[in-house]
Amino acid sequence: MKKIAVVFASAGLMALAACGEKPANETANASNAVVENVVENAVNAADNAANAADNAANAANNTANAM
């Protein structure tokens, strides 16, 4: 969903540039905030995947220790 927001924000900025108008700072700041959120979410997803892998390894170790 956030990728769509980035696309629309970029399209809006390009449309303003094509008209020869300067985009408002609010628009640029909002676009930057969306990009930062997408990057942060990607980092969090990677961390979550690493944690899931650690949890799976711990579960396997616990199973092996229980035998």
Backbone as a chain_set.jsonl record, in Angstrom:
{"seq": "MKKIAVVFASAGLMALAACGEKPANETANASNAVVENVVENAVNAADNAANAADNAANAANNTANAM", "coords": {"N": [[0.823, -1.183, 0.0], [1.973, 1.212, 0.735], [3.797, 1.537, -1.278], [2.205, 2.286, -3.357], [1.425, 4.793, -2.488], [3.867, 6.116, -2.632], [4.245, 6.098, -5.382], [2.086, 7.697, -6.25], [2.702, 10.087, -4.944], [5.121, 10.722, -6.161], [4.229, 10.959, -8.801], [2.567, 13.167, -8.547], [4.42, 15.162, -7.879], [5.93, 15.169, -10.229], [3.996, 16.011, -12.04], [3.513, 18.613, -11.181], [6.022, 19.685, -11.664], [6.093, 19.506, -14.433], [4.272, 21.416, -15.124], [5.617, 23.66, -14.623], [5.531, 24.713, -12.129], [6.569, 25.115, -8.723], [6.745, 22.517, -6.361], [4.977, 22.453, -3.255], [6.483, 22.771, -0.033], [5.307, 21.126, 1.835], [4.3, 19.037, 0.328], [6.638, 17.888, -0.693], [7.853, 17.173, 1.705], [5.991, 15.334, 2.682], [6.223, 13.346, 0.762], [8.859, 12.541, 1.197], [8.585, 11.55, 3.79], [6.968, 9.336, 3.348], [8.681, 7.727, 1.828], [10.709, 7.301, 3.729], [9.239, 5.852, 5.618], [8.665, 3.533, 4.15], [11.227, 2.47, 3.827], [11.926, 2.082, 6.512], [9.972, 0.203, 7.217], [10.786, -1.922, 5.614], [13.237, -2.556, 6.784], [12.314, -3.328, 9.304], [10.82, -5.565, 8.552], [12.856, -7.247, 7.676], [14.21, -7.613, 10.095], [12.186, -8.926, 11.513], [12.013, -11.288, 10.033], [14.534, -12.361, 10.547], [14.287, -12.748, 13.299], [12.248, -14.658, 13.312], [13.566, -16.785, 12.114], [15.518, -17.264, 14.059], [13.826, -18.038, 16.144], [12.787, -20.401, 15.076], [15.107, -21.935, 14.947], [15.704, -22.094, 17.657], [13.48, -23.54, 18.546], [13.94, -25.964, 17.236], [16.301, -26.728, 18.499], [15.352, -27.008, 21.106], [13.629, -29.157, 20.792], [15.442, -31.14, 20.037], [16.952, -31.275, 22.375], [15.078, -32.259, 24.125], [14.829, -34.893, 23.501]], "CA": [[0.0, 0.0, 0.0], [2.837, 2.382, 0.795], [4.415, 1.698, -2.588], [1.24, 3.041, -4.158], [1.506, 6.176, -2.029], [5.101, 6.667, -3.197], [4.008, 6.311, -6.811], [1.214, 8.85, -6.419], [3.436, 11.282, -4.524], [6.073, 11.01, -7.232], [3.473, 11.428, -9.967], [2.124, 14.523, -8.245], [5.569, 16.055, -7.993], [6.284, 15.282, -11.649], [2.961, 16.81, -12.7], [3.779, 20.008, -10.845], [7.241, 20.09, -12.372], [5.755, 19.65, -15.848], [3.521, 22.665, -15.268], [6.516, 24.766, -14.352], [5.306, 25.191, -10.775], [7.381, 24.455, -7.707], [5.888, 21.837, -5.384], [5.007, 23.005, -1.904], [7.346, 22.025, 0.888], [4.516, 20.085, 2.485], [4.221, 17.889, -0.58], [7.957, 17.253, -0.709], [8.069, 16.545, 3.01], [5.138, 14.155, 2.769], [6.825, 12.324, -0.093], [10.036, 12.036, 1.916], [8.128, 10.762, 4.933], [6.486, 8.051, 2.833], [9.864, 6.938, 1.462], [11.35, 6.887, 4.978], [8.416, 4.791, 6.212], [8.844, 2.312, 3.361], [12.549, 1.93, 4.172], [11.853, 1.589, 7.889], [9.18, -1.032, 7.209], [11.613, -2.983, 5.03], [14.203, -2.947, 7.822], [11.568, -4.075, 10.315], [10.474, -6.875, 7.986], [14.076, -8.06, 7.707], [14.416, -7.984, 11.498], [11.182, -9.92, 11.858], [12.399, -12.549, 9.395], [15.672, -12.886, 11.309], [13.759, -13.244, 14.572], [11.513, -15.897, 13.044], [14.571, -17.827, 11.885], [16.077, -17.582, 15.377], [12.819, -18.791, 16.892], [12.724, -21.752, 14.513], [16.323, -22.636, 15.382], [15.54, -22.394, 19.09], [12.501, -24.635, 18.663], [14.612, -27.201, 16.828], [17.23, -27.092, 19.577], [14.57, -27.489, 22.248], [13.146, -30.5, 20.439], [16.592, -32.055, 20.096], [17.329, -31.439, 23.783], [14.037, -33.007, 24.823], [14.916, -36.316, 23.135]], "C": [[0.871, 1.253, 0.0], [3.559, 2.614, -0.52], [3.503, 2.513, -3.497], [1.296, 4.512, -3.776], [2.75, 6.853, -2.586], [4.906, 6.985, -4.672], [3.161, 7.557, -7.029], [1.908, 10.143, -6.005], [4.431, 11.695, -5.598], [5.368, 11.556, -8.461], [2.991, 12.855, -9.754], [3.244, 15.527, -8.379], [5.978, 16.244, -9.447], [5.263, 16.132, -12.402], [3.172, 18.295, -12.415], [5.013, 20.527, -11.57], [6.951, 20.319, -13.847], [4.999, 20.949, -16.101], [4.408, 23.885, -15.029], [6.326, 25.359, -12.971], [6.205, 24.436, -9.81], [6.452, 23.773, -6.71], [6.031, 22.481, -4.008], [5.9, 22.142, -1.03], [6.586, 20.899, 1.567], [4.442, 18.829, 1.623], [5.544, 17.142, -0.607], [8.222, 16.538, 0.603], [7.22, 15.287, 3.168], [5.705, 13.011, 1.937], [8.037, 11.702, 0.59], [9.636, 11.159, 3.089], [7.643, 9.39, 4.48], [7.668, 7.158, 2.488], [10.572, 6.44, 2.724], [10.563, 5.759, 5.64], [8.574, 3.473, 5.47], [10.177, 1.659, 3.715], [12.528, 1.346, 5.578], [11.062, 0.288, 7.967], [9.972, -2.198, 6.62], [12.639, -3.483, 6.043], [13.507, -3.766, 8.899], [11.182, -5.467, 9.815], [11.683, -7.802, 7.992], [14.374, -8.516, 9.133], [13.431, -9.067, 11.931], [11.517, -11.282, 11.258], [13.569, -13.186, 10.14], [15.21, -13.453, 12.65], [12.997, -14.556, 14.387], [12.477, -17.053, 12.81], [15.221, -18.249, 13.202], [15.1, -18.412, 16.198], [12.712, -20.223, 16.387], [13.939, -22.571, 14.945], [16.233, -23.011, 16.856], [14.553, -23.529, 19.307], [13.123, -25.97, 18.28], [15.577, -27.675, 17.895], [16.483, -27.631, 20.788], [14.041, -28.892, 21.999], [14.267, -31.507, 20.543], [17.005, -32.303, 21.547], [16.303, -32.268, 24.558], [14.135, -34.503, 24.558], [15.923, -37.015, 23.975]], "O": [[0.545, 2.24, -0.659], [3.899, 3.749, -0.852], [3.966, 3.322, -4.301], [1.224, 5.383, -4.643], [2.706, 8.022, -2.969], [5.354, 8.026, -5.152], [3.474, 8.38, -7.889], [1.723, 11.179, -6.644], [4.566, 12.879, -5.907], [5.844, 12.5, -9.091], [3.006, 13.663, -10.684], [3.054, 16.615, -8.924], [6.334, 17.35, -9.855], [5.627, 16.889, -13.301], [3.026, 19.132, -13.306], [5.043, 21.668, -12.031], [7.508, 21.236, -14.45], [5.087, 21.514, -17.19], [3.971, 25.02, -15.221], [6.9, 26.404, -12.666], [6.559, 23.28, -10.039], [5.477, 24.375, -6.26], [7.095, 22.99, -3.658], [6.052, 20.942, -1.26], [7.15, 19.841, 1.845], [4.513, 17.707, 2.126], [5.573, 15.912, -0.551], [8.755, 15.429, 0.616], [7.68, 14.289, 3.723], [5.672, 11.852, 2.353], [8.218, 10.485, 0.564], [10.273, 10.139, 3.353], [7.883, 8.391, 5.158], [7.668, 5.971, 2.812], [10.991, 5.284, 2.782], [11.154, 4.816, 6.164], [8.613, 2.411, 6.091], [10.252, 0.442, 3.884], [13.044, 0.254, 5.814], [11.439, -0.626, 8.7], [9.84, -3.333, 7.078], [12.882, -4.685, 6.149], [14.038, -4.778, 9.358], [11.215, -6.434, 10.576], [11.56, -8.993, 8.277], [14.747, -9.668, 9.355], [13.8, -10.01, 12.632], [11.324, -12.312, 11.903], [13.596, -14.4, 10.341], [15.68, -14.505, 13.083], [13.096, -15.458, 15.219], [12.231, -18.173, 13.259], [15.447, -19.436, 13.439], [15.492, -19.371, 16.864], [12.564, -21.154, 17.179], [13.817, -23.753, 15.268], [16.634, -24.105, 17.256], [14.771, -24.386, 20.163], [12.864, -26.988, 18.922], [15.671, -28.871, 18.171], [16.921, -28.592, 21.42], [14.015, -29.72, 22.91], [14.078, -32.602, 21.072], [17.369, -33.423, 21.904], [16.65, -32.909, 25.549], [13.582, -35.3, 25.315], [16.136, -38.216, 23.814]]}, "num_chains": 1, "name": "protein.A"}
